[in-house]
């Protein structure tokens, strides 16, 4: 029952984020949580604390990224729960042109219902290309 509840909450929270409401997902992080997003893109880095993670998640909304959960693996007791989420992340232009399409594996450690550490793994080249699309280099002239 516990594992089913965790999977249900993750799916609900990702749907809320994709609909423009990050609050349920943000509430699932411990105040001192750490989120690591590797790679050289502007997304890359270590986000320490719930407020920093909230900013990271709000950027998903601002940049039009929609996440969709494919699978969730949950293991361990409530005081040391390990979660792996396989998901896609996509963004389209207002005209419907797909500008970002990536798959990710998110690995998290949770204690008593709050994520304390999370690492996101995806194709960092696609993240960098999306950066270039969002913020094209200024050309002289």
C-alpha positions as CSV (number, residue, x, y, z in Angstrom):
1,X,0.0,0.0,0.0
2,X,2.8,2.4,0.9
3,X,4.5,2.0,-2.5
4,X,1.3,2.4,-4.4
5,X,0.6,5.7,-2.5
6,X,4.1,7.0,-3.3
7,X,3.6,6.2,-7.0
8,X,0.1,7.9,-7.0
9,X,1.5,11.0,-5.3
10,X,4.4,11.3,-7.8
11,X,2.1,11.0,-10.8
12,X,-0.3,13.5,-9.3
13,X,2.4,16.0,-8.5
14,X,4.1,15.8,-12.0
15,X,0.7,16.3,-13.6
16,X,0.1,19.4,-11.4
17,X,3.6,20.7,-12.4
18,X,2.8,20.2,-16.1
19,X,-0.5,22.0,-15.6
20,X,1.3,25.0,-14.2
21,X,1.0,24.3,-10.4
22,X,4.4,23.4,-8.8
23,X,3.1,23.6,-5.2
24,X,2.3,19.9,-4.7
25,X,5.7,18.8,-6.0
26,X,7.6,21.5,-4.0
27,X,5.8,20.3,-0.9
28,X,7.3,16.9,-1.4
29,X,10.8,18.1,-0.7
30,X,12.4,18.4,2.7
31,X,13.5,21.9,3.6
32,X,17.1,21.0,3.3
33,X,16.7,18.7,0.2
34,X,19.3,18.7,-2.5
35,X,18.6,18.2,-6.2
36,X,21.5,17.5,-8.6
37,X,21.1,18.1,-12.3
38,X,24.3,17.3,-14.1
39,X,25.6,18.8,-17.3
40,X,26.8,22.1,-18.8
41,X,23.4,23.6,-19.7
42,X,21.9,26.5,-17.7
43,X,19.8,23.9,-15.9
44,X,22.9,22.1,-14.6
45,X,24.0,22.4,-11.1
46,X,23.2,21.5,-7.5
47,X,20.1,23.1,-6.0
48,X,20.2,23.1,-2.2
49,X,17.1,23.7,-0.2
50,X,13.4,23.7,-1.0
51,X,13.5,27.3,-2.2
52,X,16.2,26.6,-4.8
53,X,14.4,23.5,-6.0
54,X,11.2,25.5,-6.2
55,X,13.0,27.9,-8.6
56,X,14.2,25.0,-10.7
57,X,10.7,23.6,-10.9
58,X,9.1,27.0,-11.7
59,X,11.5,27.3,-14.6
60,X,10.0,24.2,-16.1
61,X,6.6,26.0,-16.2
62,X,8.2,29.3,-17.5
63,X,10.0,27.5,-20.3
64,X,7.0,25.4,-21.3
65,X,8.4,22.0,-20.3
66,X,5.7,19.3,-19.8
67,X,6.7,16.1,-18.0
68,X,5.1,12.8,-18.3
69,X,5.8,9.8,-16.0
70,X,6.4,6.5,-17.8
71,X,7.3,4.3,-14.8
72,X,8.0,4.6,-11.1
73,X,10.0,2.1,-9.0
74,X,9.7,2.4,-5.2
75,X,11.7,0.4,-2.7
76,X,12.4,0.6,1.0
77,X,10.7,1.5,4.2
78,X,9.2,5.0,4.9
79,X,12.4,6.2,6.7
80,X,14.6,5.2,3.7
81,X,12.6,5.1,0.6
82,X,14.3,5.0,-2.8
83,X,12.5,6.0,-5.9
84,X,13.4,5.9,-9.5
85,X,11.1,7.8,-12.0
86,X,11.4,7.3,-15.7
87,X,9.8,10.2,-17.6
88,X,9.8,12.3,-20.7
89,X,10.1,16.0,-20.9
90,X,8.9,18.0,-23.9
91,X,8.3,21.6,-24.9
92,X,6.6,22.9,-28.0
93,X,6.3,26.3,-29.7
94,X,2.9,28.1,-29.7
95,X,2.5,26.8,-33.2
96,X,3.0,23.2,-32.0
97,X,6.6,22.7,-33.2
98,X,8.4,20.3,-30.9
99,X,11.5,22.1,-29.5
100,X,12.5,19.8,-26.7
101,X,12.1,16.1,-26.3
102,X,14.1,14.2,-23.7
103,X,13.9,11.1,-21.5
104,X,15.1,11.2,-17.9
105,X,15.7,8.9,-15.0
106,X,15.2,10.7,-11.6
107,X,16.6,8.9,-8.6
108,X,15.5,10.1,-5.2
109,X,16.0,9.2,-1.5
110,X,13.0,10.1,0.7
111,X,12.5,10.0,4.4
112,X,9.0,10.0,5.9
113,X,7.4,11.2,2.7
114,X,9.8,14.0,1.9
115,X,12.6,13.9,-0.8
116,X,16.0,14.6,0.8
117,X,18.2,14.0,-2.2
118,X,17.4,13.7,-5.9
119,X,19.6,13.3,-9.0
120,X,18.2,13.7,-12.5
121,X,19.9,12.0,-15.4
122,X,19.0,12.8,-19.0
123,X,20.7,13.6,-22.4
124,X,22.5,16.8,-21.4
125,X,23.2,17.6,-25.1
126,X,19.4,18.0,-25.6
127,X,19.2,20.3,-22.6
128,X,22.0,22.4,-24.0
129,X,20.3,22.5,-27.4
130,X,17.1,23.7,-25.7
131,X,19.1,26.4,-24.0
132,X,20.4,27.6,-27.3
133,X,16.8,27.6,-28.7
134,X,15.5,29.6,-25.7
135,X,18.5,32.0,-25.6
136,X,20.1,32.2,-29.0
137,X,23.6,33.7,-29.1
138,X,23.7,37.3,-30.1
139,X,25.3,37.7,-33.5
140,X,27.2,41.0,-34.2
141,X,25.9,43.3,-36.7
